Amino acid sequence: MIRATSPVRLLLVGLALVLLPAAGQAQVWTHTAHTCVVDEVHSSGQAFTSTDSLRVQRAGTVRARCNVTNPMDDGQSPNWGVLDIVYTDPPPAASNEKITAVLWRIANDGSFGLPIVAFNSDSFPQAAAAQMQSVEFSHVFDFSEAAYFVEITLTEHGVGLTGTPRRKVLLVRLRPIGPR
């Protein structure tokens, strides 16, 4: 018999207090862009990953992929409906200089890829300072039947006056619809 003040009972009560509130909380997936895998085959520019961002080192296009994992330990679908991206996109820019991010679903048998949502920096005001913009979507994630990744593409035709790239992506995030 376990006494009311036994260490085992106190441990169980403590775990319950910690774990139960977390069960009802929204799950968020965040990935720093500099840790995404650069796709050398589909990149014409030279990628540069610093300690905080993914950039194009020379004029061209860089494409990188960020693997999306399920933060739900019980295997349930996370209730995501927003793709956030933190980036810089300073003016002036040529009409084809931009940042895009596409959330993809790939079936386990590899038979097809399905774009779920796409972000395009041309849809938002340009700014030299880092900004977070969001696009909403509707999708039921099923990690037992598919894999997911975010593909980031940066297109840069020049560099700033200091010789550093102007456009950069700092992070991508999937979260439920609602306040940030």
N, C-alpha and C positions, 0 to 999 in steps of 0.2 A: 504494500500500500504506500502511495506517495503522500507525504505530509503536505499541508498547505504551504509551508515555508521551505520546502525542499529545493535544493539548487536546480533540480530537473524541472520542477514546476515553474520556477522563476524564469528559467531559460525559455521554456515553451511560451509563457506569457509574453516575454520580451520579444521573441520572434514574431508572435502574432501581431503585436503592436507595430512592429516594423514592416511586416509583409502585407498585412491587410490593407493599409492605406495605399500602398503601391499598386495593388491589384486593380483599383479603380482609376488610377491615373492614366492619362493619355501617354502613349509611347511615341517617342520621337527618334528618328534616325538622322544623324548628322555626320558628314564626311568632310574633312578638310581637303580642298582641291589639290594641294601639293602632294597628297598621298595617293591620288588616283593613278592608274597605269596609263602611260602615254602610248598611243597606238602609232608606232613608227611607220607602219605601212601606209596609213591614211593621213600622214602629216607631211606637209611640204615645208613648214617652218621648223626652226629649231626650238624645242621645248626647253623651258627653264622652270625648274621648281625651286622656289626659295623656301625658307622656313615658314612662310605664311601664305604662299599663293602659287598658282599655276599661271605661267606667262608664256608669251611667244618671244623668244630671244631675237630672232631675225624675222624679217618680213615673210609672211606665209600663213599657213593654217596649221594649227595643232589640235589634235583630237585625243581626248583621254577618257577612260572609262572608270567609273566608281562602282564597285560591287555593292549592292544593297542587301543587307542582312535583316532578318526578322528579330526585333528586340523583344518579342513576346515569347517568354520561356515556355509557355504552354502550347505553342504551335498555332495559336489562333491568329487570325488576320489582324494586323494593326489597322486602326481606323484612320488611315492617312487620306487626305484630300487636298493637300497643298504642297507644292514644290517651291521652296524658298531658295534663292541664290544670292550670295553676297559677292559683289564684284565692283570694279571700277571700269568706266567707259567714258573717258574724257573727250570733249570736243576739241578740235574739229575731227570729224571722221569721214572717210570716204563712204559712199553709199553701201559698199559691200564689206566694210569693217564692222565686225559685230561679235557678240558672244551668244551662243545658243547652248541649251541644255535640254536633252530629251530623256525622259524616263521610259525605258524599254522593258517589255516582258518577253522572255524566251521560254517556250514550252520545253519540258524536260527531254522530249525526244528530239529537240533542236529543229523541228519542222518549220517553224515560222517565228518571226519577230513581230511584236505588236507595239507600236509607239502608244504610250498611255497619255502623255502630256508633253508639250514642248514650250520652252521659254525662248524668247528672242529679245535681246537687249534693244533692238530697234523699236520695240513697243513701249519703251520707257524713256524718260528724259535722260540725256547724257549728263554725267557728273564726274569730276576728277576725284572727288572723295568717294570712299567705299559706300555703297548703298545696298540695301536688301530689298529685292522685289519678289513678288509671289505670283504664281499662277495656280488656280484651283482646278481640280479634276475629280472624276468619280470612277472608282475602280475597287473591286474586292480582290485583295491580294491573297494568293494561294501559293505559299512557299513549298507545299508538298507536290505541286504540279508544274511549277515554273520557277525560273530564276529571274532576277531583276537587276538592272544596272542603270546608272545615269551616265549618258554620254555628253561630255562637254566639248564644244568646238570653239576655239578662239581664232579669229581671222584678223590679222594685223598687216598693214601694208607699209608701215613706217615705224619709226621709234621717236620718242620725245627728244627734246633739245638736249637732254643730258645723255642720250644714247640708251636710255632704258625703255622697255616696252610700256606702252600706255595702258593697254587693257590687261586686266588680270582677274582671276576668279579666286576668291578666298575660301568659300565653303558652299556646299549644297546641303539642303535639309528637307526631309519629308516629315510632315506633321499633320495632325487633325485640323479640320477647319475650325477657326475660332481665333481669339487673340494670340498674338505672337508670344 
